[in-house]
C-alpha cells in the first residue's frame, strides 16, 4: 500500500537524532505549530492510508450526534474539507487530495460555527446573562390558536426514487394531517425535516443510532418526518392540508454531495408536490388518506423546512421558479404549483443563495447547539438588493430555544428513538443562557408551542394574505400570546420597505468604520478580537474573506461624536412612514442610546428622534450579536422641510457615555404586505469537470458554468487557488447562454505520479440573478501509476546505544510526497524492544509517551511512524535511536509494519525489522 500527500511527518525527530541524511535523501518537514514536542499530531488526530490518497482522521472523545451543520476540518483557519463520518459517530476521515494537504498546522474541527475538538469554556462563574426582555404587546391576531376544524391523519408510501449522485434509492414516504369537512380546495403545507440519525436499535441507547441507509437488519428507521405532528394539527385545524415527508435516504448519503444534499432535497419535495398535483386532478388514484382529505390547492403552497430541510425547501422554491440543469435534478416534470412562502427553522445555508422573490420566515433558535452560528440569518440579509425587494424576508429570534426541540422525534422523552438536547450542557461549566434550568432556557414543550405559533403566522400572512399578522414578523414589536412565555423578537427586510442605507455599494462612513462581515484580519472584521460569542449576520461561507458583505461599526468612549453614513447616491424616503434601522449592541448590554438624524441634498438636517437598544442574553457559546429593528417616524423630517426625495446622509450620534453598536441597514418603511411577482432572472449553476492529466503537452479546460433564464444580472465569482486555499474574487455580469463566467484551467501533462488537484470555483448572487449549484470546478485526475516503494536495511542489527536504520526508496520520483504509515507489531519470538531501550526524546516525539512504566513498543498507544519521501526525491533514511544501559539482557527485536486503510497492519505490507544486541 502506498500513501501520498504533501504532509508533515512524525518522524522528524528520528531524522534529527540520526544526524541527518545523505545528500540523496530528503529531510522531513517541520512539525506544525499546534503539535506537541517532537512533531506529534494534536490529540485525537492521526494519518491513515486511503485508497487513493492519505486520510486525515480525527476521533472525538465522545459521540458527535449526526446533525445538520457540516463537520469541517480546518488548518491555519482555512477550510481543508468536509470529512466523511464513520458509523461510530466519533470518527471523521478526510482524503488529502491535491496540494491542500500542505503542512497541517493549526488543525481544528468546526461545525456550524462551533469548535468540536476543544472544550469551549463559558462565562466565568458568577457571570450572568441579561434578563429576558419584557413581553411585547400582543398582536392584532393570534395565529397560534386552533381553528374550527377537526383533523384526520394517515400516511402514504410510494415507490422509492433514484436521485442524481446518490447510489441508493430514496424513500417516498409521508404523514398527512388534514382538516375534516373543510369546504373547497385547501392550501397545502409541506414539511421537510433536517439531517438527523437515520436508524436506531430498539432499546439500544444512544450508541444504537446510526446514519446508515438502508437501515441494517435489527434496526428501524427513525421517523423524523413524524416530529411536526403538533404543527400539522394546528394548521389542519385552521384549514390547511399538511404533509410531512421523510428524507432518511438523503440523510444517509448527503455527506458525498458537494452541496450537502440541497438539490436532492429539492428534488424530493417537488416529486411529492407533483404527486399531489396528480391527485388533485385524479383523486381516485390517490392514497386513502389523501382521498379522505379536502382537495389540495396547489396554487397556495407553504414549504416548511427544518435545518438542512430549510435549505432544501429554499432550493425547491428556487427550482420551481428557475429550473435547474436536468442532469443534476431528480424531477423533470412541469411545475404545477405555486410556492407562496417558506418557513425555515434553524436552517443551514451552505450555498448562501436565498430565493429573493419568495417570502420567507426564518426561525433562529438562540440556544442552537447544532447550527450554532445561526447562519439562517443569510435568508434575510442575503436577499437585499438581489431582486425587486417586494418579498418580505423575516427572521424571528427565539430566546432559549435549541435546535432539536422543534421536532418531537428529536426531543428526549417524546421521541421513539434515542434523542438529546443539542446544546451540550457541561455540569462543570454551566452556560448562563442555555443550560437547562436557567431563566432564559425554554422547555421542550414551550419551545415547540412557540414554533407552532410562528409557523402558523407565516401561513396566515404568506398564504392567506392576512396582513394583521405581519406585525408579529416584520420588526413591528408585537407578539403572539399563544407562544408565551417564550420571548420572540423579529426583524425583516423587503415588503413595503423602500430605498435604504446599505453598507455595500460605495457607501462612505465617517466617525465609524465600514467593517467586513467575514475577514481573517481582526482590524477589518466587524466583530474582531474580544467579542464574546458570534453574530448570525457574519456567518462564514466557504472562503476566509468575502467581498460585498459589510456593516457599520461604532465604538465610542464619550457621548456626542456622530457617525455619518453617506450612500453613493441620494436615497428617496418619499412615501415612507418611518425610518427602520436594524441595529445590534453587545449581548447583555442595556440602555444604549443613539440619536438619529438625516440630511437632504440641500444640506437641511432633521433629527428624527432617539432609539434605545438592548443586547440579547448571550454567552461565549451563543450567536447573540443579532440586530433589533427600531423605527422613527419621519414627521420631524417633514417638519424641517427636508426633501425626502433626496436624502444625502444618515447620522447616528451616541448619547450613552461609552459603548459599541453595529448598523446593518436602514430603510424607508410603511405598513402593508405587497403582492409579490417573481422577477425573470438569469440562473447560474456551476458544474464540475474531471479531466486526465495526460502524459505530455498542455491543455486548457474551462470550468463548466450554465447560465439560464432571462435578463442579465451580477454575480461574484471566487476562484480558489488549489495550492494555498485562498480565493480571488471578481464581479461578473451574466446573461443566459453566455460564457461570462470564464475560468480557464491550464493542465500540463507528465508521466510522474501525483495527486488529483481540484480547481474550485464558487459563485454568489449580487444583483438581478440567482444561483443554484454554487460550487464546482475542474478536477485534474492524475493518471500515472504510483512508484514502487521498497525498504532496504542500513543498520538492522546494532549494539545498544546505536541507531537502527533503514532506507525507504522509490522506483522513481513523484510530483507529490510518497509516504507510508508504520506501526509497531509484536515480534515473532524472542524479546521485544521496550520503552526503556529507545531514546526518551524519540519516544515522546513519535507517540507522546514516557518510558515508565516499561512496556514493549507494540503496546504503546499512539506510536506510529509516518515516513514521507518529499516530491522530487527518491529516498528517505529512517532511524530508531536506542540507549545503552547497564542491564544484562538478551537480543531484543522490533518490527514496524505498514498499515492499511483501516489503520491495521498489513500482513504483506512493508516492514522495518531490526535487532538490538546487549553492549559488551
BABAVEX-736885 format. One record per residue (C-alpha): x, y, z. Coordinates in steps of 0.02 Angstrom, whole numbers, padded with zeros to 5 digits, always signed. Example, Ala and Ser with C-alpha at 12.3 -4.5 7.8 and 13.67 -1.06 7.14 Angstrom:
residues 2
+00615-00225+00390;+00684-00053+00357;
//
This chain:
residues 920
+00000+00000+00000;+00068+00170-00050;+00017+00332+00031;+00037+00501-00046;+00013+00680+00006;+00124+00826+00050;+00105+00819+00237;+00220+00843+00384;+00299+00686+00457;+00303+00624+00634;+00475+00551+00600;+00555+00723+00607;+00635+00684+00775;+00701+00518+00709;+00799+00604+00572;+00863+00738+00688;+00929+00609+00810;+01004+00507+00669;+01114+00654+00625;+01031+00700+00462;+01026+00608+00297;+01137+00584+00147;+01139+00705+00003;+01021+00597-00099;+00886+00585+00033;+00761+00712+00090;+00739+00796+00258;+00575+00792+00349;+00460+00943+00352;+00448+01045+00511;+00311+00994+00631;+00156+01104+00637;+00138+01244+00762;-00002+01152+00852;+00099+00993+00876;+00166+00942+01043;+00352+00914+01066;+00430+00807+00933;+00304+00833+00794;+00157+00732+00858;-00015+00769+00787;-00132+00854+00910;-00231+00737+01022;-00368+00644+00931;-00286+00661+00759;-00197+00532+00654;-00149+00493+00475;-00211+00335+00387;-00184+00256+00218;-00326+00292+00099;-00366+00202-00062;-00304+00343-00173;-00232+00472-00052;-00183+00491+00130;-00326+00518+00251;-00327+00640+00394;-00427+00562+00535;-00500+00643+00690;-00584+00543+00826;-00689+00632+00956;-00681+00585+01138;-00870+00570+01136;-01002+00534+01006;-01039+00679+00889;-01227+00672+00856;-01275+00668+00674;-01337+00844+00641;-01367+00972+00507;-01213+01082+00516;-01067+01012+00419;-00914+00949+00512;-00764+01039+00436;-00577+01013+00453;-00476+01175+00452;-00290+01210+00454;-00224+01382+00500;-00400+01449+00482;-00429+01388+00303;-00551+01252+00254;-00467+01085+00216;-00629+00998+00176;-00785+00909+00239;-00739+00738+00311;-00838+00579+00294;-00917+00521+00457;-00898+00341+00511;-01040+00242+00587;-00969+00250+00762;-01017+00434+00771;-00843+00480+00833;-00725+00459+00685;-00711+00575+00535;-00599+00548+00383;-00541+00672+00251;-00444+00621+00097;-00296+00738+00073;-00313+00767-00113;-00204+00888-00208;-00089+01013-00129;-00220+01056+00001;-00127+00933+00108;+00021+01051+00134;+00085+01072+00312;-00057+01028+00429;-00033+01170+00550;-00167+01236+00665;-00283+01086+00644;-00460+01118+00705;-00632+01039+00689;-00782+01154+00667;-00968+01130+00643;-01094+01269+00622;-00979+01400+00697;-00937+01290+00847;-00767+01210+00877;-00779+01024+00915;-00600+00975+00956;-00584+01076+01116;-00692+01125+01261;-00768+01297+01240;-00774+01375+01412;-00922+01482+01454;-00928+01639+01556;-00836+01642+01720;-00930+01581+01875;-01047+01714+01937;-01062+01798+01766;-01245+01801+01719;-01340+01838+01561;-01452+01987+01536;-01629+01961+01597;-01763+01917+01473;-01836+02068+01383;-02008+02121+01439;-02153+02040+01344;-02201+02136+01187;-02379+02198+01164;-02496+02070+01089;-02526+02074+00903;-02697+02108+00824;-02723+01921+00796;-02650+01764+00873;-02611+01634+00739;-02565+01502+00869;-02746+01474+00919;-02825+01314+00848;-02952+01338+00710;-03129+01269+00693;-03093+01105+00603;-03070+00930+00669;-02922+00839+00592;-02892+00672+00508;-02722+00593+00485;-02637+00449+00396;-02483+00400+00297;-02433+00352+00122;-02285+00260+00049;-02241+00264-00136;-02105+00183-00240;-01931+00242-00191;-01841+00356-00313;-01663+00371-00376;-01585+00543-00364;-01430+00603-00458;-01268+00570-00364;-01348+00450-00238;-01316+00264-00259;-01461+00203-00151;-01644+00246-00188;-01731+00371-00075;-01898+00333+00007;-02061+00419-00042;-02149+00415+00124;-02255+00545+00214;-02381+00578+00352;-02535+00682+00313;-02643+00784+00432;-02793+00872+00355;-02950+00966+00407;-03108+00863+00415;-03256+00938+00325;-03170+01096+00263;-03257+01160+00107;-03172+01181-00062;-02990+01160-00109;-02873+01195+00036;-02696+01266+00037;-02555+01140+00059;-02414+01149+00187;-02268+01030+00158;-02140+00994+00296;-01964+00929+00268;-01858+00875+00416;-01671+00902+00428;-01517+00794+00443;-01529+00677+00589;-01480+00498+00626;-01574+00379+00511;-01584+00214+00605;-01593+00151+00783;-01588-00012+00879;-01739-00031+00993;-01681-00021+01174;-01503+00006+01109;-01473+00178+01185;-01375+00320+01104;-01243+00201+01037;-01377+00109+00940;-01413+00252+00819;-01325+00274+00652;-01329+00367+00488;-01338+00209+00383;-01457+00188+00237;-01546+00075+00209;-01560+00027+00392;-01461-00131+00436;-01551-00285+00497;-01609-00269+00675;-01630-00081+00665;-01778+00031+00623;-01791+00197+00529;-01803+00349+00641;-01971+00431+00598;-01905+00610+00591;-02047+00658+00474;-02173+00625+00614;-02093+00757+00725;-02204+00900+00665;-02374+00823+00701;-02417+00959+00827;-02381+01093+00696;-02478+00996+00566;-02629+00977+00680;-02632+01164+00717;-02625+01208+00532;-02753+01074+00487;-02873+01144+00618;-02857+01310+00528;-02900+01234+00359;-02733+01180+00285;-02694+01011+00212;-02523+00964+00280;-02396+00832+00231;-02228+00794+00311;-02108+00693+00204;-01967+00576+00254;-01789+00606+00193;-01687+00473+00283;-01620+00409+00117;-01544+00580+00083;-01477+00599+00260;-01387+00434+00245;-01298+00486+00085;-01282+00676+00081;-01104+00676+00151;-01046+00642-00026;-01146+00784-00106;-01050+00943-00142;-01199+01050-00091;-01238+00950+00066;-01393+00873-00016;-01489+01033-00055;-01527+00985-00236;-01579+00810-00185;-01698+00879-00053;-01770+00998-00180;-01799+00853-00299;-01886+00754-00162;-02001+00899-00117;-02050+00929-00297;-02079+00744-00328;-02205+00743-00185;-02285+00904-00249;-02303+00825-00421;-02398+00679-00345;-02512+00800-00252;-02545+00891-00415;-02590+00725-00496;-02704+00677-00352;-02792+00846-00359;-02839+00807-00539;-02868+00620-00516;-02920+00593-00335;-02968+00410-00362;-02783+00371-00391;-02731+00449-00226;-02686+00355-00067;-02828+00332+00057;-02781+00475+00174;-02770+00595+00027;-02943+00542-00032;-03011+00573+00143;-02936+00748+00148;-03004+00900+00056;-02929+00927-00116;-02764+01020-00105;-02749+01188-00191;-02576+01184-00269;-02583+01370-00310;-02562+01403-00124;-02414+01304-00056;-02313+01338+00101;-02147+01246+00120;-02081+01218+00297;-01903+01154+00317;-01801+01117+00472;-01611+01135+00466;-01547+01055+00305;-01730+01035+00263;-01738+01226+00267;-01603+01239+00137;-01693+01102+00040;-01860+01193+00031;-01771+01355-00012;-01692+01263-00160;-01861+01187-00204;-01936+01362-00213;-01790+01418-00322;-01804+01267-00436;-01991+01294-00454;-01960+01468-00525;-01795+01443-00614;-01771+01262-00674;-01606+01177-00629;-01495+01082-00753;-01582+00918-00795;-01429+00812-00758;-01424+00875-00578;-01610+00860-00546;-01718+00714-00491;-01881+00792-00553;-01908+00825-00737;-02093+00866-00750;-02190+01027-00764;-02211+01146-00617;-02395+01134-00571;-02388+01227-00407;-02350+01398-00336;-02242+01423-00182;-02323+01563-00082;-02190+01565+00054;-02065+01465+00155;-02031+01438+00340;-01851+01393+00381;-01818+01326+00556;-01637+01338+00614;-01586+01315+00432;-01418+01285+00352;-01371+01393+00204;-01211+01317+00136;-01238+01399-00033;-01293+01567+00039;-01414+01580-00109;-01586+01627-00039;-01731+01646-00160;-01762+01834-00167;-01941+01836-00232;-02023+01706-00120;-02075+01772+00053;-01987+01684+00196;-01986+01669+00385;-01826+01608+00466;-01836+01546+00646;-01670+01569+00737;-01653+01467+00898;-01550+01567+01023;-01477+01408+01103;-01447+01312+00942;-01309+01186+00977;-01308+01114+00801;-01314+01257+00675;-01245+01365+00815;-01186+01510+00706;-01370+01540+00657;-01316+01553+00476;-01500+01555+00426;-01495+01744+00450;-01424+01746+00273;-01600+01707+00210;-01640+01885+00263;-01478+01981+00238;-01432+01889+00078;-01589+01946-00015;-01551+02133-00003;-01535+02216-00174;-01537+02048-00265;-01709+02075-00344;-01856+02194-00327;-01862+02185-00137;-02051+02162-00132;-02050+01994-00043;-02047+02001+00147;-01899+01909+00222;-01917+01896+00410;-01810+01823+00548;-01877+01785+00721;-01753+01755+00862;-01821+01634+00993;-01725+01663+01154;-01683+01500+01242;-01733+01381+01102;-01619+01240+01047;-01609+01159+00875;-01692+00990+00905;-01846+01027+01008;-01945+01094+00860;-01958+00910+00809;-02034+00792+00938;-01941+00644+00862;-01779+00733+00907;-01837+00775+01084;-01795+00667+01236;-01949+00593+01319;-02054+00616+01162;-01955+00528+01025;-01967+00343+00981;-01778+00333+00956;-01643+00400+01073;-01638+00591+01067;-01546+00730+01154;-01535+00915+01187;-01414+00976+01054;-01349+01116+01167;-01219+01020+01264;-01226+01057+01449;-01066+01034+01548;-01109+01023+01734;-00939+01099+01775;-00961+01243+01652;-01143+01291+01655;-01198+01412+01521;-01288+01563+01594;-01410+01571+01448;-01436+01397+01379;-01406+01268+01515;-01570+01186+01566;-01649+01270+01715;-01585+01444+01680;-01713+01583+01671;-01684+01607+01485;-01691+01424+01429;-01856+01358+01360;-01926+01187+01399;-01960+01073+01251;-02148+01098+01263;-02137+01288+01271;-02016+01293+01127;-02123+01184+01016;-02277+01286+01056;-02188+01446+01004;-02128+01363+00844;-02305+01308+00800;-02372+01484+00828;-02247+01565+00712;-02263+01433+00577;-02449+01469+00580;-02411+01655+00573;-02313+01632+00412;-02453+01528+00338;-02580+01661+00381;-02475+01801+00305;-02394+01718+00154;-02536+01601+00102;-02696+01676+00172;-02638+01857+00146;-02696+01917+00317;-02592+02074+00344;-02647+02085+00526;-02519+01952+00570;-02374+02047+00489;-02327+02145+00648;-02276+01980+00728;-02145+01951+00594;-02083+02115+00522;-01999+02202+00668;-02154+02298+00724;-02131+02234+00902;-02287+02128+00929;-02304+01952+00997;-02417+01800+00979;-02487+01767+01155;-02505+01582+01114;-02314+01573+01109;-02296+01637+01287;-02190+01631+01391;-02062+01621+01251;-01982+01786+01204;-01984+01800+01014;-01908+01953+00928;-01917+01994+00744;-01840+02099+00608;-01860+02098+00420;-01814+02166+00250;-01921+02185+00096;-02110+02208+00081;-02153+02393+00091;-01979+02448+00134;-01918+02569+00004;-01744+02635-00031;-01618+02607+00105;-01448+02643+00176;-01350+02483+00145;-01168+02463+00197;-01124+02395+00025;-01106+02477-00144;-00995+02628-00122;-01055+02694+00046;-00943+02819+00136;-00930+02815+00326;-00856+02948+00440;-00850+02937+00628;-00874+02749+00618;-00798+02603+00525;-00857+02511+00370;-00815+02335+00426;-00807+02167+00339;-00927+02028+00390;-00800+01891+00352;-00616+01933+00357;-00468+01849+00443;-00394+02020+00483;-00462+02074+00654;-00438+02256+00605;-00556+02233+00456;-00680+02112+00532;-00840+02179+00608;-00826+02088+00773;-00638+02068+00776;-00549+02017+00934;-00629+02023+01105;-00805+01978+01051;-00891+01855+01168;-00997+01746+01056;-01041+01764+00872;-01158+01858+00756;-01281+01773+00638;-01255+01919+00520;-01072+01873+00498;-01086+01684+00474;-00940+01621+00372;-00964+01548+00198;-00838+01444+00101;-00697+01571+00096;-00592+01652+00231;-00629+01826+00162;-00784+01889+00073;-00813+02043-00031;-00977+02139-00028;-01033+02092+00148;-01016+02239+00267;-01090+02326+00416;-01053+02492+00501;-00965+02477+00668;-00972+02613+00800;-00864+02623+00956;-00860+02772+01071;-00791+02823+01240;-00890+02984+01258;-01062+03038+01203;-01091+03159+01061;-00974+03108+00920;-01084+03068+00768;-01056+02932+00639;-01114+02983+00466;-01164+02863+00326;-01168+02932+00150;-01227+02818+00008;-01156+02832-00167;-01321+02909-00225;-01455+03001-00125;-01596+02894-00054;-01780+02931-00079;-01888+02913+00077;-02040+02990-00009;-02198+02897+00041;-02117+02812+00190;-02198+02824+00361;-02041+02791+00463;-01857+02753+00452;-01825+02573+00506;-01650+02531+00567;-01577+02360+00609;-01450+02389+00747;-01366+02275+00872;-01260+02302+01025;-01154+02182+01129;-01252+02043+01216;-01306+02077+01394;-01282+02265+01374;-01426+02380+01413;-01482+02556+01376;-01376+02602+01225;-01448+02765+01159;-01424+02838+00986;-01493+02998+00910;-01541+02976+00728;-01536+03118+00601;-01546+03134+00411;-01483+03268+00293;-01550+03304+00119;-01457+03355-00037;-01479+03539+00005;-01392+03522+00172;-01551+03530+00277;-01538+03420+00430;-01676+03347+00539;-01665+03248+00700;-01789+03104+00691;-01775+03053+00872;-01683+02940+00993;-01680+02750+00998;-01633+02636+01143;-01560+02466+01102;-01529+02323+01225;-01420+02172+01194;-01490+01997+01190;-01450+01874+01328;-01289+01792+01270;-01133+01694+01315;-00973+01637+01233;-01071+01493+01157;-01216+01589+01079;-01237+01693+00922;-01319+01839+01010;-01250+01988+00913;-01416+02000+00822;-01499+02158+00759;-01654+02232+00838;-01768+02332+00724;-01805+02508+00783;-01912+02637+00695;-01926+02825+00700;-02068+02921+00616;-02021+03042+00477;-02131+03180+00545;-01977+03275+00605;-01904+03272+00431;-02064+03337+00354;-02074+03474+00486;-01897+03528+00443;-01949+03535+00258;-01821+03405+00206;-01827+03349+00027;-01868+03167+00060;-01841+03127-00124;-01655+03157-00100;-01587+03109+00071;-01399+03125+00065;-01342+03052+00231;-01390+02963+00390;-01314+03012+00557;-01304+02912+00720;-01248+03006+00875;-01214+02905+01033;-01293+02975+01190;-01228+02840+01307;-01063+02876+01394;-00973+02734+01303;-01016+02582+01203;-01022+02489+01038;-01155+02467+00905;-01168+02397+00731;-01287+02458+00596;-01341+02326+00471;-01453+02438+00365;-01590+02571+00370;-01746+02582+00261;-01893+02690+00222;-02039+02591+00296;-02226+02591+00281;-02353+02459+00333;-02427+02328+00219;-02379+02170+00128;-02375+02194-00060;-02412+02058-00185;-02253+01975-00248;-02216+01926-00426;-02053+01837-00459;-01939+01932-00575;-01871+01848-00730;-01689+01824-00683;-01541+01729-00751;-01491+01575-00652;-01310+01520-00632;-01257+01340-00599;-01076+01286-00582;-01033+01109-00634;-00881+01000-00608;-00771+00931-00745;-00645+00792-00712;-00503+00776-00837;-00350+00666-00852;-00183+00750-00830;-00107+00664-00982;+00074+00616-01014;+00135+00769-01108;+00088+00938-01177;-00025+01071-01103;-00212+01088-01123;-00333+01221-01061;-00502+01173-00990;-00642+01285-00931;-00749+01268-00777;-00924+01219-00838;-01046+01358-00796;-01226+01360-00857;-01325+01523-00864;-01512+01500-00898;-01669+01604-00875;-01693+01781-00937;-01617+01953-00920;-01446+01995-00851;-01376+02012-00677;-01219+02015-00574;-01135+01876-00475;-00974+01870-00378;-00855+01733-00433;-00724+01662-00314;-00580+01563-00388;-00489+01457-00259;-00302+01428-00275;-00277+01240-00253;-00104+01266-00179;-00145+01395-00045;-00333+01381-00021;-00351+01569-00041;-00484+01641-00157;-00481+01785-00278;-00649+01861-00324;-00721+01969-00460;-00891+02040-00505;-00963+01968-00666;-01116+02016-00768;-01205+01860-00831;-01330+01830-00971;-01422+01670-01019;-01321+01563-01138;-01167+01670-01115;-00993+01624-01059;-00966+01772-00945;-00904+01665-00800;-00747+01608-00890;-00621+01518-00780;-00484+01432-00880;-00379+01294-00801;-00214+01251-00884;-00160+01070-00864;+00017+01013-00905;+00039+00826-00929;+00183+00720-00868;+00224+00540-00825;+00261+00567-00641;+00141+00510-00509;+00043+00645-00417;-00123+00679-00334;-00288+00735-00408;-00295+00925-00399;-00463+01016-00380;-00477+01191-00453;-00632+01255-00364;-00748+01398-00409;-00888+01471-00303;-01024+01592-00357;-01142+01704-00258;-01283+01814-00322;-01262+02002-00304;-01398+02087-00406;-01526+02032-00534;-01478+01848-00534;-01500+01687-00436;-01378+01544-00405;-01419+01360-00395;-01265+01250-00392;-01143+01371-00312;-00986+01265-00310;-00893+01169-00446;-00733+01174-00545;-00608+01067-00638;-00530+00918-00552;-00368+00860-00633;-00351+00672-00614;-00175+00606-00607;-00170+00456-00723;+00008+00396-00688;+00050+00239-00588;+00124+00260-00415;+00308+00222-00396;+00358+00061-00309;+00411+00083-00128;+00545-00030-00055;+00637-00043+00111;+00824-00075+00123;+00906-00109+00292;+01055+00005+00326;+01087-00049+00505;+00960-00176+00561;+01070-00267+00688;+01158-00149+00806;+01228-00139+00981;+01128-00041+01109;+01168+00144+01101;+01172+00142+00910;+01027+00180+00795;+00931+00055+00691;+00922+00123+00513;+00826+00085+00355;+00808+00171+00187;+00638+00198+00105;+00665+00204-00083;+00555+00245-00232;+00573+00170-00404;+00558+00347-00473;+00524+00522-00410;+00344+00584-00396;+00258+00753-00402;+00192+00730-00227;+00259+00660-00066;+00253+00471-00057;+00231+00403+00115;+00179+00254+00217;+00118+00237+00394;+00203+00107+00504;+00150+00043+00675;+00246-00072+00792;+00185-00252+00799;+00235-00393+00918;+00391-00485+00861;+00393-00668+00815;+00486-00750+00958;+00616-00678+01074;+00616-00516+01173;+00541-00355+01104;+00621-00184+01112;+00541-00085+01254;+00509+00095+01300;+00670+00097+01405;+00777+00034+01261;+00748+00186+01149;+00793+00369+01167;+00656+00450+01275;+00653+00607+01166;+00621+00499+01012;+00482+00405+01104;+00398+00568+01156;+00415+00637+00981;+00329+00493+00893;+00198+00448+01023;+00196+00574+01166;+00229+00427+01283;+00355+00412+01425;+00470+00264+01459;+00385+00220+01625;+00306+00102+01651;+00417-00005+01542;+00321-00095+01406;+00353-00166+01231;+00344-00036+01092;+00197-00130+01015;+00098-00090+01174;+00125+00099+01165;-00036+00189+01120;-00018+00315+00979;+00155+00259+00923;+00168+00266+00734;+00294+00320+00602;+00233+00421+00455;+00378+00403+00332;+00369+00527+00192;+00479+00546+00037;+00456+00726-00023;+00408+00766-00202;+00554+00755-00323;+00658+00645-00207;+00683+00457-00215;+00739+00405-00041;+00720+00437+00145;+00828+00368+00285;+00741+00317+00445;+00820+00288+00616;+00763+00223+00784;+00893+00280+00913;+00925+00161+01057;+01004+00192+01226;+01141+00098+01315;+01101+00032+01488;+01190-00073+01617;+01060-00211+01622;+01110-00377+01552;+00976-00435+01431;+00955-00545+01277;+00945-00483+01099;+00788-00379+01075;+00694-00350+00913;+00571-00226+00843;+00455-00233+00693;+00361-00086+00617;+00234-00139+00487;+00142-00037+00357;-00044-00008+00388;-00195-00020+00276;-00348+00090+00252;-00416+00039+00422;-00255+00081+00516;-00216-00102+00546;-00051-00184+00498;-00049-00263+00325;+00009-00445+00329;+00104-00421+00165;+00149-00238+00190;+00320-00160+00202;+00414-00193+00364;+00554-00112+00462;+00634-00254+00560;+00785-00236+00674;+00878-00316+00819;+00974-00233+00961;+01113-00328+01048;+01173-00303+01225;+01331-00197+01238;+01487-00295+01288;
//
